């Protein structure tokens, strides 16, 4: 029962490569048995007289019957039955050989017993059904049994020393059986490696998705929640704080997955105007829209819109009271190009503290996680800041 359960579990876990190899070996074994049956018919008929009649019928049925069933089953995808019948094919061969002494009438032969010519096929069947240890054990038993039959049932002038005959038979058969075991093991290894690679890719994709979502939520917290709290802490007019809080609540409510309907170019332009006006209603962006009715995907519009909003917010906060700002946007069917610039105090990007998430998370990481997204930041102390944002539809 335990053996059956293990075989079933192994069959259910078999991968595509192992299944193909198992079916291929099953057909090869069946073809080999059929070929040898046709080849051995004259010898079987000639040796019928030196044996009890029952053994010949039993041996032919036991040795050649299961492999024919094995060949038929090889056209089915489920390999559980293939392995079970292969095990039967492997076991019935030495069983028939071990029954030979019971049927032998004592007459010496001038040729090898017909059953001694195919122990390698039984070994191949065992390789399909079992692992290396049981397969090699069965092969040794089968070869040793048929070599002993030849040694005792042939006339002395047709006999050779037993040990060289045994070693030659074992080494010859083992060459093919070992190759079959290695091929099936390689197939299992390939399937396991492929499954592990698929699992790793799925894990990486899930991790990436979580990272993108984390970046979006970090940006949302920085852009709106922290800004609202900071405005309240600084004693900003109550009406302004209330307005900012309403906008923040609206952003938090809008964290559901995107419907993917996209934005016509005119709607995308309006979206960016609103995103900029939320931060600085005095800043009027320059927008160029290609004269067509194309629709932009929702993700780049929303992500770049949030990045533009944060870029303007950073400029308002850090560029200095005398700084002036410009935003230029250009849209086409598969491209968005944005330039946010100011003539303020500038900064050294490498010196920005790690806890400051505005530029790194809300702008740079947000855009870089967007497929087709690109971002460049050009700044130095006293020379202002230029942030270039863009998106180009990835090639299919």
N, C-alpha and C positions, 0 to 999 in steps of 0.2 A: 504493500500500500504506500509506504514512504517513497519507494522507488518510482511508483506511478505518479505520485504527486510531484516529485522533483522533475520527472520528465515532462509533465504537463506545464509546470512553471517555466521550464527552460524553453519549451516550444512557444509558449505565449510571449516570452520576452525576446524571441529571436528577431533579429533585424532583417532588413531587406537583403543585404549581401549574403548573410548566412542562409536565408531561405533559398535564394537563387542557387547557391553552391550545393545545398542539400538536395534540391530537386535535380540538379545537373548530375551529381554523383549517383543518385538513385537511378537515373536513366542509363548512365554508363554501366553500373553494376548489372542492371537487368539485361542490357545489350550483351555484356560479356557472358553472362550465364546462357543466354539464348544461343550465342555463337558457339560456345563450348558444347552445349547440348547437341547441336547439329553436327559438330565435329566428332563427338564421342559416340554417336549412335552405333557405328560399326563395332567399336571396342566394347560398348555395353552389351551388344548382342553376342559378341564372341565370348565374353566372360560370364554370360548368363548360366552356362552349364556347370561352372565350378562353384556356384553359390545356390543357396536355397532360393526358390523363385520369389518368396515373399520379400526377401531383402532388396532385390532389384527394383521391384515396384515401389517399395517403401522409400528406398534411397533416391530414386529418380523424382518421386513426388516431393520428398522432404528437401532435397537439395535444390531442385529447379522450380518448384511451385511458388514458394514465397517470393523469390526475386521477380517472377513474372507479375505478381501482385504489386510488388514494389515499383516496377516500371509504370504500371497503370496509375498508381497513386502519385507519381511524380508530376502529373498534370494537374494536381490539386494544389492550391496555395497553402493549405493547412499542413504543416510539416509534422504534426504530432503523430499521425498515422504512419507517415513515411518512416519515422524513427522506430516506431513499434514494430513494423513489418521488417525493417532492416535488422533489428535485434533478433527477430525470429529467423531470418535468413542466416544470420551469423551463427546461431545456436544449432539449427537443424543440420548444418554441415558436419561438425564434429560428432553430433549424435548419430548420424548415419554411419560415419567412419568407425565409431566405437562399437557399433552393432555388427560390423563386418565379421569378427571372429565367430559370432553366433551363427552366421549363415555359411561360412566357408566349409566346403566339403573335404578339404585336405589336398586337392589337386594343385600342384605347383604350376605357375604361369611363366611364360617366356616374355611377358611385357608388364609394365607397371599397371597396377590397378587403376581403372578409369577414374575413380574418385580422388586419386592422389594428384590429379593435374590442376585442381582449382582451389587450393587453400587460400590463395591470395585474394580471390573474390570474396570469400567469407570474411577475411580480414578487412577488406574495404567496407563491407556491410557493417561490421562492428564499429569501424571508424565513424560511420554516419550515426550510429545509435549511441555510442558511448564515448568516454574519454580515453586518453592514451593507455592508462594502466590496464583496464579491462580489455581493451582492444588487443594489446600486445600479448596479454595472457592467453586470450582465445586463439591468437595466431600461433603461439608456441604449441599449445595443445593440439591444434588442427594439424600443423606441419609434422609434429612428432608422431601423431597417430598414423597418418597416411604413410610416413616413411617407415614406421614399424610394420605396417601392412605389407609394403613392398619388400622389406627385408625378409619377412617370414614366408611370403607367398610366391616369391619368384624362384625360379631354378637357380642353383648356385652359380652357374656360368653367366647369369645375367645380373648378379648382385655386385654391388660395389661396397666399400667400407661404409658402415652406417653413419659414423660421425661426420665425414665430409659431405655425405648426401644431406644429412640434417642441417648442417651449417649453410650449405648452398641454398637449400630450400628456404630456410629462414631469412637469409640475407636478401635473396631475390624478392621474396614477398614483402619483406619489411621495407624495402626501398619504396614501393608504391603505397603501402599503408601509411608510412611516415609522411609521405608527400600529401596524402589525403588529410591526415590529422592536422598537418601544418596549414593546409589551405583552409580548412574549416575553422581552425583557431584564428587565422588571419581575418577571415570573414567576420567572426564574432568581435574581434578587436576593432576592426574598421567600423562595425555598427556601433560599438560602445563609444568609440572616439567621436563618431558623428553625433550620437545622442548627447554626449557631453558638450560638444561644440554648440549644438542647438540650444542646450540648456544654458550654457554660458552666454550665448548671444541674447537669449530671452532675458536673462538676469541683467545683462548690460543695458538692454533696451529699457527694462523696467527702472533700473537705476538712473538712466539718462532722463526718462520721463519724470521721475521724482525730482531730479536735479532741476529740470526746466520748471516744474511746478513750484519748487522751492524758491527759485530765482524770481518767479512772478509774484509769489506771496511776499518775499522779502522786499521786492520793489514796491508792492502795494502798501506794505506797512510803512516803508520809509517815505514814499511819495505823499501819502494821504493821512494815515493815522498819526505818525510822528509829527508831521507838519501841523496838523490840527491841534495836537497836544501842545506843541511848541508855541503856536499862536496864542493859545489860551494862557500858557504860562507867562508869556511876555506882556500880558495885559492888553492885547489887541481889542479893538472895539467889539462889544458883545455881538452886534449884528454881523460883523465880518466873521467872527468865530462861529456863529450859528450857521452862516452860509457855508463856511468851509466844512463844518460838521455834516451838513446835509449832503454836500458833494461826496464826502468820505463814506457816509452810509450808503449812498448810491453805488459807489465803486465796490464796496464790500458785498452788496447784494448782486452785483454783476459778475460774480466769480464762477458762474455756471459754465459748462463747456460750450464752446462756440458752435453755432448751428452750421457754420460753413457756407452761408449763403453768399458772402462776399459783398463788396462795395463797388458800385459804378464809380467812375473816376470823379464825377461831380460830387457824389456823396463822400468819397474819400477826402476830397479837398475840404469839404465842410467839416468832416471829422477832425482833421488836423487844425483847422481854424479854431474849433471849439476847445481842443486840447491845449492850444497855446493861450487862448483867452481865459481859460480856467486859472492860469498862473499870472499872466500879464495882459490885461484887457486893452492896454495901450499899444501893444506890439501887433502890427499888421504884417503878416507874412507875405512874401512874394511867391505866388503859385503859378506854375506853368503846367497846363494839362493838354495832352495830345488830343487833337480833334477826332476822337472816335468814341464809340459807346462801349468800350471794354469794361470788364468787371475785374477788380482786383480781389484776391483772396482775403478773407477776414483776418487771418493771423498776422501777416506783415503790416496791414493797416493799423491794427490795434496795438501791436508791439512797438512799431516805430512811432505811433502816436504817443504812447506812454513815454518812450525814450525822449522824444522831442519835448514833451511837457517837463520831464525832469531836467533836461539840459537847460531849458529856459529858467526853471526854478533855481538851479545851481548858479546861473549867471546873476539872477536877481539877488541871491543871498551873498555871493562871494566876489563878484566882479568889481564891486565898489559903487558908491552912490552916483558917480559921474559917468559910469559906463553906458554906452548905447548898444543895443542889440539888434541883430537882423536874423531873419529866418527865411531861407529860400527853399522851395519845394518844387520838384518836377516829377510828373506822373506820366507813365505810358502803360501800354497794355500789360507788360511783364517787368516793369522796372519802376523803382521809387528811388529818388535821389534827394537828399536833404543836407543843407549846410546851416548849422547854427553857429553864429559868430558874435563876439563882443570885443570891445576895445578896452577891457578892464585890466585889472592888475595881473592876471595870469597866475600860474602856479607851476610847481614841479611835480609831475604825476607820481614819481617814486616816493615823494615825501608826504603823500596823503595818508593819514592814519588808517589802519586796517578797519577800525570800527566805523569809518565814514563810508556808508554804503551807496551814497547818491550816484557817484560816477561809476564805480566798479560794478555794482549790482544793477542799479536801475537803468543804466545806459549800456555799458560795455557788455556785461554778461547777458543781459536781456536780449540784445541784438545778436550776439554771437551764437546764442542757442536757437536762433531762428534760421531754418534752412534757407540758404541763399542770402542771409544777412551779412552785412559788413559794417564796421565802425572804425573810424580813425579819430584820434584826439591830437591836435597840434596846439601846444601852448608853451609859454615860458614866462618867467616873472617880468612884468612890465610891458609885455607884448600882446596881451589879450589871449583869447581862446577861440579856436575853431574846431567844431565837432562835425565830422562828416558821417552821416548815416545813410545806408542804402540797402536795397533789396533787389535781387534779380531772380526771376523764376528759375529754379534749378532745372537742368536738362533732364528729360524723362529717361 
